[in-house]
């Protein structure tokens, strides 16, 4: 077994998990499982934060350490699930690093949902929230249309590599502006229902959940970082929608 290759493979596992939105304790546990599946490894220590990963492996009395920076994060629960399954397969079948790399390549290259699919279901989500907030049929249809525009705006801003704060701010502004325009043509449509239903697509639910779970797992640094991330996203949404509504009123 080549220790350097094992380090690179385990670090890739951790980076893929963090980039997909996994919790810190899950990333550390998965990395440790895979490293310990190799009999030559005497001990392994992993330290994961919201933006970085450190891994040390002891083989034949020598310790080697790697550090990786996590810059991009999104939500891909399927990737998290498949890597979790891979780690358990490693424990039972003792896969080689080459085989693990093949599986990681397959997971990384698998086809994700298309832009049209995510846009459609985002719009359906806004439509559903309009029902939840007891909106009428005009508000439901309007929320559906606003959901499509939010997804399109978010995709364009992401393509331009705009940061998440500005992305959420602009999308919230689009939601508020479209709600006002629809209300001017259809007075029966309530602006508040349309705005609330559509901006629910932007609420950082995963960041809030992970912040709580990391904190409960005593990973206070990551919990604080993810909590700050969720707070900034929520602030951007509030500013974007608030500015447009303030100008209109």
C-alpha positions as CSV (number, residue, x, y, z in Angstrom):
1,X,0.0,0.0,0.0
2,X,1.3,3.5,-0.9
3,X,0.6,5.8,2.0
4,X,0.7,8.9,-0.2
5,X,-2.0,7.5,-2.5
6,X,-4.2,6.5,0.5
7,X,-3.9,10.1,1.9
8,X,-4.9,11.6,-1.4
9,X,-7.9,9.2,-1.7
10,X,-9.2,9.7,1.8
11,X,-8.8,13.5,1.4
12,X,-10.7,13.3,-1.8
13,X,-13.5,11.5,0.0
14,X,-13.6,14.3,2.7
15,X,-13.6,17.1,0.1
16,X,-16.4,15.5,-1.9
17,X,-18.5,15.1,1.2
18,X,-18.0,18.7,2.4
19,X,-18.6,20.1,-1.1
20,X,-21.9,18.2,-1.1
21,X,-23.1,19.7,2.1
22,X,-22.3,16.8,4.6
23,X,-22.1,17.4,8.3
24,X,-18.6,17.6,9.9
25,X,-19.0,14.5,12.1
26,X,-20.2,12.5,9.1
27,X,-17.1,13.6,7.1
28,X,-14.7,12.7,9.9
29,X,-16.4,9.3,10.5
30,X,-16.3,8.4,6.8
31,X,-12.7,9.3,6.4
32,X,-11.7,7.4,9.4
33,X,-13.6,4.3,8.3
34,X,-11.9,4.2,4.9
35,X,-8.4,4.8,6.3
36,X,-8.8,2.2,9.1
37,X,-10.0,-0.4,6.5
38,X,-6.4,-0.8,5.5
39,X,-4.6,-3.1,7.9
40,X,-1.3,-1.3,7.6
41,X,-2.7,1.9,9.1
42,X,-1.9,2.0,12.8
43,X,-3.9,5.1,13.6
44,X,-5.7,7.9,11.8
45,X,-6.8,11.4,12.9
46,X,-9.0,13.7,10.9
47,X,-10.0,17.3,11.7
48,X,-12.7,18.9,9.6
49,X,-14.1,22.4,9.5
50,X,-16.5,24.1,7.2
51,X,-13.7,25.4,5.0
52,X,-10.8,22.9,5.5
53,X,-9.7,19.4,6.2
54,X,-6.7,18.0,8.0
55,X,-5.8,14.3,7.9
56,X,-2.9,12.4,9.6
57,X,-2.2,8.7,9.1
58,X,0.4,6.6,11.0
59,X,2.0,3.7,9.1
60,X,5.0,1.8,10.4
61,X,5.6,4.4,13.1
62,X,5.7,7.3,10.7
63,X,3.0,9.9,10.5
64,X,2.0,11.7,7.3
65,X,-0.3,14.6,7.1
66,X,-2.3,16.3,4.4
67,X,-4.3,19.5,4.4
68,X,-7.1,20.5,1.9
69,X,-9.1,23.7,1.4
70,X,-12.8,23.4,0.7
71,X,-13.9,26.4,-1.4
72,X,-17.1,25.2,-3.2
73,X,-20.2,23.9,-1.4
74,X,-23.6,22.9,-2.7
75,X,-26.3,20.4,-1.8
76,X,-26.0,16.8,-3.2
77,X,-27.5,14.3,-0.8
78,X,-27.1,11.5,-3.4
79,X,-23.3,11.9,-3.4
80,X,-23.3,11.9,0.4
81,X,-25.3,8.7,0.5
82,X,-23.2,6.9,-2.1
83,X,-19.9,7.8,-0.4
84,X,-21.3,6.6,2.9
85,X,-22.2,3.3,1.3
86,X,-18.7,3.1,-0.2
87,X,-17.1,3.6,3.2
88,X,-19.1,0.7,4.6
89,X,-18.1,-1.5,1.6
90,X,-14.4,-0.6,2.3
91,X,-14.8,-1.9,5.9
92,X,-16.3,-5.2,4.8
93,X,-14.5,-5.9,1.5
94,X,-11.2,-4.0,2.1
95,X,-11.1,-2.3,-1.3
96,X,-7.8,-1.0,-2.8
97,X,-7.1,2.7,-3.3
98,X,-7.4,2.2,-7.0
99,X,-10.9,0.6,-6.7
100,X,-12.0,3.4,-4.3
101,X,-10.8,6.0,-6.8
102,X,-12.8,4.3,-9.5
103,X,-15.9,4.5,-7.4
104,X,-15.2,8.1,-6.6
105,X,-14.8,8.9,-10.3
106,X,-18.2,7.2,-11.0
107,X,-19.9,9.2,-8.2
108,X,-18.3,12.5,-9.2
109,X,-19.2,12.0,-12.9
110,X,-22.8,10.8,-12.4
111,X,-25.4,12.8,-14.2
112,X,-27.3,15.3,-12.0
113,X,-30.8,16.7,-12.5
114,X,-31.0,19.0,-15.5
115,X,-31.6,22.7,-15.3
116,X,-35.1,22.3,-16.6
117,X,-35.9,19.7,-13.9
118,X,-34.6,21.7,-11.0
119,X,-36.3,24.8,-12.3
120,X,-39.6,23.0,-12.6
121,X,-39.5,21.5,-9.1
122,X,-38.3,24.8,-7.7
123,X,-41.4,26.4,-9.2
124,X,-43.6,23.5,-7.8
125,X,-42.0,24.2,-4.4
126,X,-43.1,27.8,-4.5
127,X,-46.5,26.7,-5.7
128,X,-46.8,24.4,-2.7
129,X,-45.8,27.0,-0.2
130,X,-48.5,29.3,-1.6
131,X,-51.0,26.5,-0.8
132,X,-49.4,26.2,2.7
133,X,-49.8,29.9,3.3
134,X,-53.5,29.7,2.2
135,X,-53.1,31.6,-1.0
136,X,-55.8,31.7,-3.7
137,X,-55.3,30.3,-7.2
138,X,-53.9,33.6,-8.6
139,X,-51.2,33.6,-5.9
140,X,-50.4,30.0,-6.5
141,X,-49.9,30.5,-10.2
142,X,-47.9,33.7,-9.6
143,X,-45.7,31.9,-7.1
144,X,-45.1,29.2,-9.6
145,X,-44.0,31.8,-12.2
146,X,-41.8,33.6,-9.7
147,X,-40.2,30.4,-8.7
148,X,-39.1,29.8,-12.3
149,X,-37.6,33.3,-12.5
150,X,-35.8,32.9,-9.2
151,X,-34.2,29.6,-10.5
152,X,-33.2,31.3,-13.8
153,X,-31.7,34.3,-12.0
154,X,-29.8,32.0,-9.6
155,X,-28.5,29.9,-12.4
156,X,-27.2,33.0,-14.3
157,X,-25.6,34.4,-11.2
158,X,-23.9,31.1,-10.4
159,X,-22.6,30.9,-14.0
160,X,-21.0,34.3,-13.5
161,X,-19.5,33.0,-10.2
162,X,-21.3,35.5,-8.0
163,X,-21.0,34.8,-4.3
164,X,-24.0,33.4,-2.4
165,X,-24.7,36.6,-0.5
166,X,-25.3,38.6,-3.7
167,X,-27.0,35.7,-5.4
168,X,-29.6,35.5,-2.7
169,X,-29.9,39.3,-2.5
170,X,-30.6,39.6,-6.2
171,X,-33.0,36.6,-6.3
172,X,-35.0,38.1,-3.4
173,X,-35.2,41.4,-5.2
174,X,-36.5,39.6,-8.3
175,X,-39.1,37.8,-6.2
176,X,-40.3,41.0,-4.6
177,X,-40.3,43.0,-7.8
178,X,-42.3,40.3,-9.7
179,X,-44.8,40.1,-6.9
180,X,-45.4,43.8,-7.1
181,X,-45.8,43.7,-10.9
182,X,-48.2,40.8,-10.7
183,X,-50.2,42.6,-8.0
184,X,-50.5,45.7,-10.2
185,X,-52.1,43.6,-12.9
186,X,-54.0,41.2,-10.6
187,X,-55.1,43.2,-7.5
188,X,-56.6,40.0,-6.0
189,X,-53.1,38.5,-5.6
190,X,-51.6,39.3,-2.2
191,X,-48.1,40.5,-2.4
192,X,-47.1,39.1,1.0
193,X,-48.2,35.6,0.1
194,X,-46.3,35.7,-3.2
195,X,-43.1,37.1,-1.7
196,X,-43.1,34.7,1.2
197,X,-43.9,31.6,-0.9
198,X,-41.2,32.4,-3.5
199,X,-38.4,33.4,-1.2
200,X,-38.8,30.1,0.7
201,X,-36.8,28.6,-2.2
202,X,-33.8,30.7,-1.0
203,X,-34.0,29.9,2.8
204,X,-30.7,28.2,3.8
205,X,-32.4,25.2,5.5
206,X,-29.5,22.8,5.1
207,X,-27.0,25.3,6.5
208,X,-29.3,25.8,9.6
209,X,-29.8,22.1,10.1
210,X,-26.0,21.3,9.8
211,X,-25.2,24.2,12.1
212,X,-27.4,22.7,14.8
213,X,-26.2,19.1,14.2
214,X,-22.5,20.1,14.3
215,X,-23.1,22.1,17.5
216,X,-24.9,19.1,19.1
217,X,-21.9,16.9,18.1
218,X,-19.6,19.4,19.9
219,X,-18.1,20.7,16.7
220,X,-18.6,24.2,17.9
221,X,-16.3,25.9,15.3
222,X,-18.1,24.4,12.3
223,X,-21.5,24.9,14.0
224,X,-20.6,28.6,14.4
225,X,-19.3,28.9,10.9
226,X,-22.4,27.3,9.3
227,X,-24.6,29.4,11.6
228,X,-22.9,32.5,10.4
229,X,-23.4,31.3,6.8
230,X,-27.1,30.8,7.3
231,X,-27.4,34.2,9.0
232,X,-25.7,35.9,6.1
233,X,-28.0,34.1,3.6
234,X,-31.1,35.1,5.5
235,X,-29.8,38.7,5.8
236,X,-29.3,38.9,2.1
237,X,-32.8,37.6,1.4
238,X,-34.3,40.1,3.9
239,X,-32.3,43.1,2.4
240,X,-33.2,42.2,-1.2
241,X,-36.9,41.8,-0.6
242,X,-37.0,44.6,1.9
243,X,-35.4,47.2,-0.3
244,X,-37.8,46.5,-3.2
245,X,-40.9,46.5,-0.9
246,X,-39.7,49.7,0.8
247,X,-39.3,51.5,-2.5
248,X,-42.7,50.4,-3.6
249,X,-44.5,51.4,-0.4
